């Protein structure tokens, strides 16, 4: 079923440059870091939000279970109890938030979160008892139920927090809660910054190393024990090979020209980029800064689609993608049969394309070319009346039915989204230039996961790329999508896609 021709082998056979040859060589120190096994990061914001939800659901269920088990049997069902349970539980979550126990660093402790939680839970019941007395409902409330709710709820919270503490500490040992950070600037400012980050108690910052272009006496080989890993030009390749969450500039604001030159190289990465303000004499209002512990920083770029946005996009892709896949299966069966009857060869074509953060991913499509003329590396763009395209291939390319197998990428492999910048072949070219050579900032479109359809496609920028304008417009629309993403925007693009396929398909061959 699959055409498994290797992209590298095909590129070599046709004289094309294999993708791996375009990678920048890293220093031995940098390679040592990239060769380390790195676990996937978990978002502290999502973890804290999930714990809030668990607290609310768990306490509500405990209150309702005790109510139905005792009160309903004696006094019958009353909605006032249900409202009281929901109100008390919501108040408890608010009090826990006010007590600052919904922070990952607090989850890792024991005494601090337990004492705050017990006092907050007790405060909720004292508040409820006081409110009941004021509105003269004290005699209506079952004291046995109220006492049971307090003690059973408290035991459940203590057990939950003990389990959470074990879980969070395990994640911390695996590095899932660390913010893997690289520092730009290996001079005295860089050393002071690294030292300030490392001396903070319970910090989630993991300094991997420093980068600096200078080779004179100002550039140190190590900053507070963190090695110099290379030059600024190496950062992009370094971040492609290992997980980097934060790039932190140790340069003073006065080095404006140098900072701008570096940002032009680094903004294509899906990472947070900040400018450290720990040595700056010019001070802004406290609200102008974001803080890494006690180190003030100025935000320059933020990684797109993170935390709860990432969860919402994942749910949208998998729920909606699964529904679309089920609806599309009959059509896919007919297309597969037509391809098989039209020309010999496999039904599915597999091609290496750029995924998130320039990862190479296998993208599945219905085969639209004759098998012996297949072009796994897309070294030659498909043109109008291309002799390599079969009769069925022309139809499915024009209607984009050849893209339907990518739903398997979305639902089962999770390396594509329903909506996002379209994944280009790794050897995709505009005339004799690779796309990243033809457009500045081309790789910035890979800061999010690629998609089956996208903002550029529904605006007519799909199909053959034979002019500078076509690839530049694609990148321009893709960057607009990344900066303005929302679930509603994804839904709008998805609903507009069928209309765009019928009305804006002049470039699809």
N, C-alpha and C positions, 0 to 999 in steps of 0.2 A: 504493500500500500504506500510506502514512503519512498521518496527519492532521497537517499541519504548521502548524496555526493558532498564531499567535504569542501567548504568554501576555500580553504587555504590551498588545497590541492588543485582545485579548478583555477584559482588565481595564478598559481605558479605555472600551470600548463599553458595559460593564455598570455603569459608575460606580465600579468598584473602584479601589483605590489600587495602581498598579503597584509591583512590588517595589523598583525602583531609587529611587523617591521616599523610601523609608524609610531610605536610607543617609545617614550623617552627613557633613556637609561637612568636608573637611580643609583645612589651611592650604596655601598655595602651596609651602612647603618640604616638607611631607609628600607632596604630590602629585608633586613632582619626584622623590622617592625611589620612590614607587609606580609611576611611569611608566618607571623603569629596567628593562631586560630582566634577569630573574633566572633563573639555571639551577637545575635541581632539585638538591637537596643529596644527597651520598653520605655514608653513615654510616662514620666512621673505624673503629668497632668491627667492622662487617661487612667492610670492606676488609682490616683486619688478620687477621680470621679466614679470609678467602678466601686470603690470602697463605700462611698456615700450611698450609692444605689443599693449595695448589699445591706448596709445598715438599715436603710429605710424599709426594704422588703422584709428582712429578717425580723425586725422589731414589730412591724405591722402584722406579720403572720403569727408571731408569738402572742401578741395582744388579742388577735381575733380567735386563735385556737383556744386560749384560756377563757375567753368570753363565751364561745359556743359550748365549751366543755362544762362550764359551771353556771354562768349567769342565765343563759338561755333556758336551761332545764328548769330553773326556779322561777324566773320572772318573764320568760318569753323574749322574743326578739324586739330590739329597739334600735332604730337608726342612730339615735343619739350616742350610743356607745361606739358605733363604728366611726362616727365623726370625731369622737374624742380620741380614739386610738390613732387615727390618721393624723390628727392635730398634734398629739403628744409625740408621735414618731417624727413628724416634720420638725417640730420644735427641738427635739433631741439632735437631729442632724445639724440644725442651725447652731445649736449650742456647741456641738463638737467642732464645728467650723470656727466659731468665735474663740474656742480654746486652742486653736492651731494644732489640732491633732490629725488633720487631713493633709499631712506632708510626708513624703517618702522618708525623709530623714528621721521623722518622729516614729514612723512605723518600725524602723530598725531598732529603736530603743525599747525599754520595758517599763521602768518605774515612772518615767515622765508621762507617757501616754496613758498608763493605767490610772494614775492618780487624777489626771485631768478628766479622763473619761468617767470615772466613778463620781467625781464631784459634779460634772455636767449632767449625768443621768439623774442624780439625786435632786439637782436643781429643777429639772423638768417636772418631777413628781411634786416637789414642794410648790412649784408654780401652779400645777394643776389643782392641788388641794386648796390653795389659796383662792384660785378662781372659782372653784366649786362652792367654797364657803360664801364668797361675795354674792353669787347669784342664787344662793340658797338651794343648791343641788346636792349638798353633802350627804343628806340622808338617802338620796336616790342612788348613790354610787356604792357598789359592793366593795367593802373593805378587803374581803378575802381576794377578790379579783385584782384589786389595785396592788395589794402587797405581793401577790403571786407574779403579776406583770413586772413589778420592780425587780424582784429577786431572780426570776427566770431570765428576764431580759438582761440583767447585769451579768449573770453567769454566761449567757450566750455571747455577750460582747467580749468578755474576758477570754473565752475560748477562741473566738474569731480573731482577736488581736494577737493571741499567742501563735495561732497558725499563720497569720499574716506576717508576724515578725520573723518566723522561720522562713517563710517564702521569700520575703524581701531580702533577707540576709543571703539566701541562696542565690538570688538574682544578682546581688552586689558582688558576690565572689565570682560569678560568671562574667562580670563586666557589663551586664545588661542595663545597669542604671548609671554607668559612667558616661560623662560627656567627653568623648575622645577629642582632645584639643591639640592644635599645633599653633606655635607662636611665630610670628614674623618679626625678625629683629633679634640678633644674637649679641647685642652690645650690652652695656651696663643697664640700660632701660629694660631690655629683655630679661636679664638675670634678676633684676628686682621684681619684675612681674611674675616670673616663674616661681621665685621664692615665696612671694605673697600668696600665690595660688596653692602651693604645696603645704604651707604652714597652717592653712585654715582647717579647723576641726570639722569633721564630717562633710568634707567637700566632695562633690560628685565629679570634679574636674580631674581628668587623667591627661596630663601633659605628655604627649608622645615624643615631642622634640621641637627644635627650632629650625627655621629656614632664614637664610640671609644671602643677598647677592654679593656682599662685600667680602673681599679676601685680605683686607689690611688688618692692622693691629686692633681696630675697633671691634672686629668680628671674633667672638669667642667660640671655641670649639665645643664648649659645654656651658649651659646656663643653669646654675643651681642643680647640677646633676643631670640635666636633660641634654642629650647630644644634638649637635648640629647635623641635620639630615640632608641638607642640600640647599639649592638656590630656589628662589621664588618660582622660577619656571618649572621646577620639579614638583610643585605642590599639586598641580592638576593631575599629573600621572599618579602621584602618591595617593591622592584621594580616590582615584579610580580603582586602586588595588586593595585598599583597606578602608574600613569605616572611619570617617572623620565627621564629627558633629559640629565643630566650632573652629573657626580660624580667627585668631586674636592678634591684632597688630600692636606691637609694643613701641611703635614709632610715635613721636610727638605730633600733635596736630600741625605744628609749623612745617613738617615735612610733607606738605600738601601735594607737591608734584610727584614725589616718589610713591605716595599712597595711591594716587589716582592711576599711575602707571601699573601698579600691582593689581588694583581692583579690576582693571580692564582684562586682566588675565584670569582672575579668580571668580568673577561673578557668574561664570557658567556652571559652577559647582552647586549641588543641592545641599548647601551647608549654611549655617549662620556665620556671618562675618561681622566682627565687632572691632572697634578701636578702643584700646585701653586708655583710660584717662587718669591712671594712678600717679603719673609724674607731671601732668599738665598744671601749669601755674594758673591758666585761665579756667575758672570754674563756672559752670552753669547751674541753674536751679536743680535741686536734688531730683525732681521728677523727670528731668531730661535724661537721666542715666538709668541704665539697667545694671544690676549688680550681680557679680559672681562672688557670692559670699560678701566680703567687704570691699572688693575691688570694683570701682566704678568703671563702666564701659559705655560707649556710644554705639547704638545699633546702626549698621551700614546696610547689610542685606540679611534677610531672613529666609530660611529654607521654606519653599512653598509646600502647602498641603501637609501639615503635620498635626500631631496630637489628635483631637476629636475629628478634625476635618479628614484626616487619613482614615479613621474608623468609618466615618460616614461614606466616604468614597468606596471603601472596601465592601461595605454592605450593599451599596448601590450596584456595584459591578457584579457581585455574586448573586444577589437576589434577582435583579432585573435581567442580568445576563443569563441566569438559569431559565427564567421564563421565556426569554427570546429564543434560547437554544431549543427548548422543547417545542416551541411553535415552528421553528425553522427546520426541524428534523425531516419532515416529509419533503420539503423543497430540496434539502441537501441530498436526500436519497435520489431524487429525480436528476439532479445535476450530476451526481456521481455516476449514475447509469448512462447519461448522455455522453459524458467524457469517455467512459469505457467503450461505448459503441462507436464513438467518433474516431479514436486513434489509439494505438497500442501504448501501454505504459501505465504507471501508477496513477491513481486518482488524485492523491494528495501530493503537493509539492512543498518541500521544506526548505526554508531559506534563512541564512544568518542575517539578522538585522540588529540595529542599535536599540537597546532597551534603556531602562532607567540608569542614569549615571554612566552611560556608554557601555554597559554590560552587553555582551553578545548573547542574543536569545534566538531560539528556533521559532520561527513564525510559520504556521500552517496555512496553506491556501489550496484551493482547487487548482489542479494543473491546467494551464491555459495554452501552453506551448507543446509542440511535438517533443516527445521525451528525449530524442537524440539531439535536439537543439536547445535543451534546457540551459538556463544561465543562472546558476546558483548564486553567483556573486553580483549579478546585475551590472556587469561591466559594460554592457551595451544596452542603452535605454530602448524600450519598446516604442516604435513609431507607428504612424498611421499605415495601414495595409502591410504591416510587418509579416513577412513570409513565415516566420517562426511560430506565429499564433494560429491555432486550429480554428475550425469553423465555430465549434462550441465555445472555444476560448474567446473569440471576439465578442460573443454575446454576454458571457459571464463577466468579462472585464468591463464592458460597457455598462452593465447593470450592477457591477460590484458584487455579484453573487459569488465570485471567486474568493471573497473575503470571509464568507460565512464560517469556514473551519476555524477562524481565529477566535470564535466563541469558546472553543475548547481551551485556548490559551488563557482566556479571561476566567472561566469558571473553574478549571482544574489545575492549570499551571500558575495562574496569578501573576504572569509576567507581562500581561497586557491589561488595559482598562477598556471599558466600552467607549469612553470618550477621552481623547488626549491627542497630543501631536502624533501624526502618523509615523510609524517606525520605518526608517529608510534602510535600504541595504547598505552593508558596511563598505561596499565599493561603489555606491551610487555616485554618479558623476554628472557634472554639467560640462559637456564637451570633453575636454581632457583634464579638467580639474575636479578633484573630490569636493563634495559639498562643503566641507568645513574649510576648504581653501578658497571657495568662491564667496562665502558669506561670513563676515565677522560675527562672532558670537553664535555661530551655528549650534554648538554643543549645549548652549543654554536651554534649548528646547528639550534636552534630556534630563532636566532637573525634576521632571515628574515622569511617571510611567506612561509609555506610549499607548495610543488607543486605536480602536478599529475605525472610528470616525472622529472628526475634530472640527474646530472652528474654521480652520483654513479650508477644509474639504467642502463644508456646506456653503462657503462663500465662493466656490468655483475654482479654488487652487488645488486641483487634483489632476492625476494623470501624468502625461509626459512633461518632463522638465528640460526645456531646450533653450531657455533664455535666462539671463540674470534676474529679470523681474519675477519670474515664476518661483524660483527658489527663495528669493528675498521676501516675496509676499508670504510664502508659506511660513518662513521663520517669523516674520512680523506678526502674523495672525496667531501662530503658536505661542509666542511670548505674551501676546495680549490675553490669550486664554489662561496661561499660567498665572498671570498677575491678577486676574479677575475671577478665578475659579469659585464656583459654588455648586451645590447639588442641583439647584434650580437651573443654573447655566448648563450643566451636563444634561439635564432632562430636556431643556429647550433644544440643544444641539441634536440630541437623539431623535426627538420628534420631527425636527426639520430635515433630518438625513434623507428619508424617502423622497421628499419633495425635491431636494437638491440633486438626488441621483437621476431624477427625470428631467430636470430643467437645466442643470449645470454639468453636463457630461461631455461637452465638446472636446475636452482634452484627454478623455479616457479611451484608450485604444486596446 
